Amino acid sequence: MGKNKRAKEMIGIIDRKIVRSNTIRSMGYDVLTRRLEVEFRDKSVYSYFNVPQFIYERSLTKNSINTYLNKLVYKNYDYKKEK
């Protein structure tokens, strides 16, 4: 497989981190596209678009990540259900 083809396949892949949350299993952020990806405990995955990086970074420090994201992200940014 050529290098360019491999690079194109990798676009859009976000490395998620396991988080301590009753609702969220993992989260990841792509700085270039400003896309926040959230995997919930029910295995559903959502992408949220044009989210500022500081929101992702601060969410990782919160006692309740889901409450923080509910206030700042879920209703304020466009999203797509990935699976």
C-alpha positions as CSV (number, residue, x, y, z in Angstrom):
1,M,0.0,0.0,0.0
2,G,1.4,3.4,-1.0
3,K,2.3,6.0,1.6
4,N,-0.3,8.5,0.4
5,K,-3.1,6.0,0.4
6,R,-2.3,5.0,3.9
7,A,-2.2,8.6,5.0
8,K,-5.7,9.2,3.5
9,E,-7.1,6.2,5.4
10,M,-5.7,7.5,8.7
11,I,-7.5,10.9,8.3
12,G,-10.4,11.1,10.7
13,I,-9.0,8.5,13.1
14,I,-8.9,9.9,16.6
15,D,-7.0,8.2,19.4
16,R,-9.4,8.2,22.4
17,K,-8.4,8.0,26.0
18,I,-10.3,5.9,28.6
19,V,-11.8,8.3,31.1
20,R,-13.3,7.9,34.6
21,S,-17.0,8.4,34.1
22,N,-20.2,6.6,34.7
23,T,-21.5,7.6,31.3
24,I,-18.5,8.1,29.0
25,R,-16.0,5.3,28.2
26,S,-13.5,7.3,26.2
27,M,-12.8,10.6,24.5
28,G,-10.4,12.0,22.0
29,Y,-9.7,15.3,20.2
30,D,-8.2,16.2,16.8
31,V,-6.5,19.5,16.9
32,L,-6.4,20.0,13.1
33,T,-10.2,19.4,12.6
34,R,-11.3,20.6,16.1
35,R,-13.3,17.4,16.4
36,L,-14.2,15.9,19.7
37,E,-15.1,12.2,19.7
38,V,-16.9,10.7,22.6
39,E,-17.6,7.0,23.2
40,F,-20.4,6.3,25.7
41,R,-20.7,3.3,27.9
42,D,-23.5,1.9,25.6
43,K,-20.7,1.8,22.9
44,S,-22.3,4.6,20.8
45,V,-19.7,7.1,19.4
46,Y,-20.4,10.7,18.6
47,S,-18.3,13.3,16.9
48,Y,-18.8,17.0,17.8
49,F,-17.4,19.5,15.3
50,N,-15.5,22.8,15.8
51,V,-15.1,22.3,19.5
52,P,-12.3,24.5,21.0
53,Q,-9.4,22.5,22.3
54,F,-9.6,24.0,25.8
55,I,-13.1,22.4,26.3
56,Y,-11.6,19.0,25.7
57,E,-8.6,19.6,27.9
58,R,-10.7,21.0,30.8
59,S,-13.2,18.2,30.5
60,L,-10.5,15.7,31.4
61,T,-9.9,17.5,34.7
62,K,-13.6,17.5,35.8
63,N,-15.2,15.3,38.4
64,S,-18.2,14.9,36.1
65,I,-17.1,14.9,32.5
66,N,-20.6,14.2,31.2
67,T,-22.1,17.2,33.2
68,Y,-19.4,19.5,31.8
69,L,-19.9,18.3,28.3
70,N,-23.7,18.5,28.7
71,K,-23.4,22.2,29.6
72,L,-20.9,23.2,27.0
73,V,-20.9,20.8,24.1
74,Y,-23.9,18.5,23.5
75,K,-26.4,21.3,22.6
76,N,-24.0,23.9,21.3
77,Y,-22.0,22.1,18.6
78,D,-23.0,20.1,15.5
79,Y,-22.6,16.4,15.9
80,K,-22.8,13.1,14.0
81,K,-23.4,9.7,15.5
82,E,-20.6,7.5,14.2
83,K,-21.9,4.2,15.6
